[in-house]
Amino acid sequence: MSTTSFSHNFTSGPFKGSVKFPTGIFIGGKFYAGSNGTTIDILNPTNAKVLTSIAEGTADDVDRAVKVARETFETSWGLKVPGAKRGMLLYKLAELMQQHENELAALETLDNGKTFKTAKEVDLTMAIDTIRYFAGWADKIHGQVIEVDESKHAFTHREPFGVVGQIIPWNYPLALMTSKLGPALAAGNCVVLKPSEKTPLSALRMCSLINEAGFPPGVVNVVTGYEDVGAAISRHMDIDTVVFTGSHRTGRKVMEAAAKSNMKKVTLEMGGNSPSIVYNDADIELAVDWSAHGTFWNQGQSCCGSSRIFVQSGIYDAFLGRLTEKARDLRLGDPFVEGYYMGPQVSKDHFDRIMNSIQKAKREGATIHLGGERHGTTGFWIQPTIFINTKPHMEIVKEEILGPVAVVIKFEKEEDVLRQANDSPYGLAAAVFTQDFTRGMQSAKQLRVGTTWINCTNTVHCAVPFGGYKQSGIGHECGQLAMDNYFNVKSIYVNFGKRPS
């Protein structure tokens, strides 16, 4: 059965030209139709029109991908390929991504809706840097020598798991794909990856670049599909570990399936409802700029976005006034045209979820200070929105909205705001704005989150570990710690001839 393909002519924005590539499931270095022969429509979120159709994978396709990945691991990858060679292949992939960065950024913009400027300057930069960073780790995998006694020698050996399952979301498709592929391949694992069915284009284009870079067929396998494909990965008995980024609801299902199958190790990054604290002594202009960025950048679709903004009473009115001006001036429009800051939300169901949250907040008594309405008449656009006069029990305060919605909350005392900020089942990130270094550091240490920014927000680097406390996740991505997600550690004892007593 022939596979699907995607062709498109880009006529606006910095990247102009035609692209064409296969959009089937990718197993063993080749593209195929899904086992059922069905397809998934991919929509343009700016106008809700169909862009293309891709192959719909199934549990049977996952099983086939796992078998190929296992055979590849045992015959032509893993410890059979030295770390230096694995690193060279990753460096080559990064070079190819650099050569195609405008095309990849355009694909990211097309099915996600983020601006081309963001896609190129942030997502692609992060993705390429990540592959290069982990290429450097591939030949630096070390164990430890441990003193036991004079008759024995002990050491540890790090070994790749074998076959890794990876499930990525739609908000940063390529950046999150590479943050998982990089350490997995550097460590010597083979991968079965599921991209979001909403934003699969950049992942499918990467498959051809992976072939071009020279990776053995079967090292990377991509199965597109709906939630049943992620479920099949999570419960598969021959997948050794699964790494997931996405919603708390789905993350719980991944963890449950992993536990009920082969007790595979899980790494989860499940977002949060991140607080931002602005003290009286903060540089207001700096705090406003970063708070707007933390809430509205990427259309508010950032897992670590600072949507709960706590502002101390002495500057609350001034801060709210400046943030309102800033949000009102943000331009929404064609994400390929320079000068626009926000594009649409990624999909109809996500648009509806945000709008339902806005309506519920109004029913619960919160005040819409700005926005709160649809922008335009087609596509999935939402105005930048600011709520005030909220209560701690309201859903808009307690739950992650993952949209262009800020909640601005007045506070008086430092100890009270830290209590409020920590009063959440989530703990991914937080921001603190103050010109007092000691206050900033003390607040950072008391916030129960995996990342705290002082005088900035939404800053992530491929060399710095990123992970959450509480229900925001298990394990880390980025940095050296990310490598730990992809190894078994074996302890080996050597006896120098001593007999048992």
Buried (B, 14 or more C-beta within 10 A) or exposed (E): EEBBBBEBEBEEBEBEEEBEBBBBBBBBBBBBBBBBEEBBEBBBBBEBEEBBBBBBBBBEBBBBBBBBBBBBBEEBBBEEBEBEEBBBBBBBBBBBBBEBBBBBBBBBBBBBBBBBBBBBEBBBBBBBBBBBBBBEBBBEBEBEEEEEEEEEBBBBBBBBBBBBBBBBBBBBBBBBBBBBBBBBBBBBBBBBBBBBBBBBBBBBBBBBBBBEBEBBBBBBBBBBBBEEBBBBBBBBEBBBBBBBBBBBEBBEBBBBBBEEBEEBBBBBBBBBBBBBBBBBBBBBEBBBBBBBBBBBBBBBBBBBBBBBBBBBEEBBEEBBEBBBEBBEEBEBBBBBEEEBBBBBBBBEEBBEBBBEBBEBBBEBEBEBBBBBEBBBEEBBBBBBBBBBBBEEEBBBBBBBBBBBBBBBBBBEEBEEBBEBBBEBEBBBBBBBBBEEEEBBBBBBEBBBBBBBBBBBBBBBEBEEBBBBBBBBBBBBBBBBBBBBBBBEEEEEEEEEEEEEE
